[in-house]
């Protein structure tokens, strides 16, 4: 558990929320197309909110991952061979 950080939680949460929102939206969109009955505002928001939150969490994970890049190398520079 040495590499466990907030990025790990953000990635898992972001993937789950995004996947749920996209699948839920696609299923209800297809049902709406087949039946000809438009989806209600609640159904649309129930698909859009997790998708947007998941995308936001994935972006935040990317930002934290980039921000945690070490500025000093862990090993000494290799000596130049003449």
C-alpha positions in Angstrom: 0.0 0.0 0.0 2.9 2.3 -0.6 1.5 4.0 -3.7 -2.1 4.5 -2.4 -3.1 8.2 -2.7 -6.0 10.4 -3.5 -5.4 9.8 -7.2 -6.3 6.2 -6.7 -9.7 7.1 -5.1 -10.4 9.7 -7.8 -9.6 7.3 -10.6 -11.9 4.5 -9.2 -14.7 6.9 -8.4 -14.4 8.7 -11.7 -14.5 5.5 -13.7 -17.5 4.2 -11.8 -19.5 7.4 -12.1 -18.7 7.9 -15.7 -19.5 4.3 -16.6 -22.8 4.4 -14.8 -23.8 7.7 -16.3 -22.9 6.7 -19.9 -24.5 3.2 -19.6 -27.7 4.5 -17.9 -28.0 7.3 -20.4 -27.5 5.1 -23.4 -30.1 2.5 -22.2 -32.7 5.2 -21.6 -31.9 7.0 -24.8 -32.4 3.8 -26.8 -35.6 3.1 -24.9 -36.8 6.6 -25.7 -36.0 6.2 -29.4 -37.7 2.8 -29.7 -40.9 3.8 -27.9 -41.0 7.4 -29.2 -41.7 8.7 -25.7 -39.2 11.5 -24.7 -37.2 11.0 -21.6 -38.1 13.1 -18.6 -35.9 15.8 -17.2 -35.1 13.6 -14.2 -33.9 10.7 -16.3 -31.7 13.0 -18.3 -30.2 14.5 -15.2 -29.8 11.1 -13.6 -27.6 10.2 -16.6 -25.8 13.6 -17.0 -24.8 14.2 -13.3 -22.8 11.1 -12.7 -21.2 11.5 -16.1 -20.1 15.0 -15.4 -19.0 14.3 -11.9 -17.0 11.2 -13.1 -15.3 13.3 -15.8 -14.5 16.0 -13.2 -12.9 13.4 -10.8 -10.8 11.9 -13.7 -9.6 15.4 -14.6 -8.7 16.1 -10.9 -6.8 12.8 -10.8 -4.8 13.8 -13.8 -4.0 17.2 -12.3 -2.9 15.7 -9.0 -0.8 13.1 -10.9 1.0 15.8 -12.9 1.5 18.0 -9.8 3.1 15.2 -7.9 5.9 14.8 -10.4 9.3 14.9 -8.6 11.4 17.9 -9.3 14.7 16.3 -8.2 15.9 13.1 -9.6 16.1 10.1 -7.3 19.5 9.0 -8.6 22.7 10.9 -9.3 23.4 11.9 -12.9 25.4 9.4 -14.8 29.0 10.5 -15.3 30.1 11.2 -18.8 32.5 8.7 -20.2 35.4 10.2 -22.1 
